[in-house]
Amino acid sequence: MKSFAAFTGSLFVFFQLLIITGCKKDHNSSPANKTPGLQLVTDNLISPVGVAEPPDGTKRLFIVDELGKIWIIGADGKKLANPFIDLASKMVTLNPSYDERGLLGLAFHPDFKKLSRAV
């Protein structure tokens, strides 16, 4: 029984050393290489929760606002004056301090490029 306890103790120490050595800081990589390039896409949205680029090659961005609106940012970087879709009147009243309901996502049809040109 003593040898089993010694074995499990040695195994425990081995895993601790493995975890500690795996968590060492990498001093060879500079922070500049790990900083993402951030840029402001648009502002004056209430509660943006998602962004998607349609598969049509137009370089537009569709931004989902939790309150029930989807906005389009054109290839020129400007937000269109009117929302693409406005479902706000059909949404439940959201609690402004905290709520996880509302319009939470967007998905494009696989033939979006062909279907959008037909309209």
JONORSUL-V320265 format. One record per residue. BURIAL is # if it has 24 or more other ideal C-beta (glycine too) atoms within 12 Angstrom, else .. Layout:
burial=BURIAL
burial=BURIAL
This chain:
burial=.
burial=.
burial=.
burial=.
burial=.
burial=.
burial=.
burial=.
burial=.
burial=.
burial=.
burial=.
burial=.
burial=.
burial=.
burial=.
burial=.
burial=.
burial=.
burial=.
burial=.
burial=.
burial=.
burial=.
burial=.
burial=.
burial=.
burial=.
burial=.
burial=.
burial=.
burial=.
burial=.
burial=.
burial=.
burial=.
burial=.
burial=.
burial=.
burial=.
burial=.
burial=.
burial=.
burial=.
burial=.
burial=.
burial=#
burial=#
burial=#
burial=.
burial=.
burial=.
burial=.
burial=#
burial=.
burial=.
burial=.
burial=.
burial=.
burial=#
burial=#
burial=#
burial=#
burial=#
burial=#
burial=#
burial=#
burial=#
burial=#
burial=#
burial=#
burial=#
burial=#
burial=.
burial=.
burial=.
burial=.
burial=.
burial=#
burial=.
burial=.
burial=.
burial=.
burial=#
burial=.
burial=.
burial=.
burial=.
burial=.
burial=.
burial=.
burial=.
burial=.
burial=.
burial=.
burial=.
burial=.
burial=.
burial=.
burial=.
burial=.
burial=#
burial=#
burial=.
burial=.
burial=#
burial=.
burial=.
burial=.
burial=.
burial=.
burial=.
burial=.
burial=.
burial=.
burial=.
burial=.
burial=.
burial=.
